[in-house]
């Protein structure tokens, strides 16, 4: 039997994925026993290779299920016993530096997240502690004491999530009052990798400027706290965001640098490379993608020393098994899934593509370089594309070009930046001189990213079911080509068919969204609001924000706009300046050209309003303050904006917002933002609000909005509530009863997702 270790490791990993995704706790013992019995049947086989294979696979699957059950019982279950409790005298040891959390960027109080170990009677439990900016300077080893609220990291609002458990974190901690900070064993040797990472961060920020500093820091350590929303969006749209997440690519950069410095002396390279790679792995946080790469590179370095050939499939399989042995919940890590999927694709498809592109004839260096870049990129994409569609809702078509143009420069930048750091510590002037070409390289990567992200059709988004169907068709073609011995001509025809059907699907999708006199799409942005209205070729976006920090309203709106083929947004309307209506604006303006921003005039002390103005200025967007009732034409429709009502509190943003009516023919659509019933009544007295066929329910279905006076006056036939996970009880029973009383047909984004209404 060949590759017995690979068979065992792959089977063990498959068993862990089976336990994590498909088998509940009740079924795992039954399946473990069944797999063990299956293994024993191998003893009945006469063929020796078949006997060994059945034994290996069966026992590996049984062991994986047993390991998953044991790990859950010994690690997760004791931690979950503290969930939903209040600790009067909680104690937590800081294990990593704090991560800043300020995704909105609208002047909110900066918060941070700190990786800690919660000290309890049953042991030390991994947790994240969420706190204010006053704890940003904590060091690993510090001890925190005080009153804390503890919640389960595996289940939030009755939804099971893997975001935290995949990182070996089982509890979330929230201080109740001020925490006492003690020195603890900060400065201990075991925290050296974290201190080195912080030293690298400080040095990079001193050597490089602006966005280049953020890019170099992310490239070296995976730390993306320097990215603003716009930079993140540009790199993602260009298809090279992966360079900012430390992975196998960075480990290979490190190995290449070591080999360049030490030559081809295998023992010396291994002696230096192994400890350096291990230290680097722990310095950047030992995330699954880095662990995978580190283990595979260790196999590559040590195999010749023990007179063994490095088998990529075996090292790949063992790397996955070792990570899942360390934490079976890592099976739910997006980083792990993408990393291993990319490597699997490169192992399977890249050599075939390279041979197909180069053939047997001698080719020039430029052609060979291009063929290697293209085949590597497509190899990495073949298995990661479905995952990207599922997790990120997109497929960046231009990524082969961006990788071809950037990866060589990124490799050089990584090596140069890494060498510059120790030089800068010893000889600051020389280090500053070496950083100059690194600054240029980083600026080149960012410039290329911005240019490619602006190319029409650079990506497709899975907002439409037609696009998802096309992806299934494309993979069906790939399966046919892979399973059959097809000629080169048939492979070319299959590729042409995939490209042609994609073009037709995209065109059909765009025509579908533009058909009719007016189309309204209430976007599912969680607890927030963003409504897209189109008529003809013109587009209006009303609000763009979410208070759920795991949802980017700007990306949701951008994905839908680009799916519809919108070349630009004619008007963005902000009803008022709260984050759940505005915080997606930086990402939206970075991704989609916007002509005009319509909004109330913000007060000088209004931090969010002033941040909106700065963002609009940065993107050369015309700002029009709505201080009196105003109308704009768009397509065949009319956009009517009603200025803030008079005589109410000027301190409450909810009461000083705009009301919006979109009209085409006899159809009217009303948006009132977060107005209270008192403001709605004043609106009816002061403004000419028509009867409407459709309305957005005010303030996400709060009890104080969409009052009986408004409903009786405008008589909506249909209403939409934009709502998501929240602690306010939205939509409230009172709001739902009022809507039912007036026979309003109701839709909710938390139940139906995006809600589309077309006026034909």
Buried (B, 14 or more C-beta within 10 A) or exposed (E): EEEBBBBBBBBBBBBBBBBBEEBEEEBBEEBBEBBBEBBEEBEEBEEEEEBBBBBBBBBBBBBBBBBBBEBBEEBBEBBBBBBEEEBEEBBBBBBBBBBEBBBBBBBBEEBBBBBBBBBBEEEBBBBBBBBEBEBBEBBBBBBBBBBBBBBBBBBBEEEEBBBBBBBBBBBBBEBEEEBEBEEBEBEEEEBBBBBBBBEBBEBBBEBBEEBBBBBBBBBBBBBBBBBBBBBBBBBBBBBBBBBBBBBBBBBBBBBEBBBEEBEEEBEEBBBBBBEBBBEBBBBBBBBBBBBBBBBBBBBBBBBBEEEEEBBBBBBBBBBBBBBBBEBBBBBBBBBBBBBBBBBBBBEBBBEEBBEEBBEEEEBEEEEBEBBBBBBBBBBBBBBBBBBBBEEBBBBBBBBBBBBBBBBEBBBBBBBBBBBBBEBBEEEEEEBBEBBEBBBEBBBBBBEBBBBBBEBEEBBBBBBBEBBBEBBEBBBEBBEEBBEEEBEEEEBEBBBEEBEEBBEEBBEBBBEBBBEBBBBBBBBBBBBBBBBBBBBEEBBBBBBBBBBBBEBBBBBBBBBBBBBBBBEEBBBBBBBBBBBBBBBBBBBBBBBBBBBBBBBBBBBEEBEBBBBBBEBBEEBEBEBBEBEEBBEBEBBBBBBBBBBBBEEBEEEBBBBBBBBBBBBBEEBBBBBBBBBBBBBBBBBBEBBEBBEBBBBBBBBBBBBBBBBEBBBEBBBBEBBBBBBBBBEBEBBBEBBBEBBEEBEBEBBBBBEEEBBBBBBE
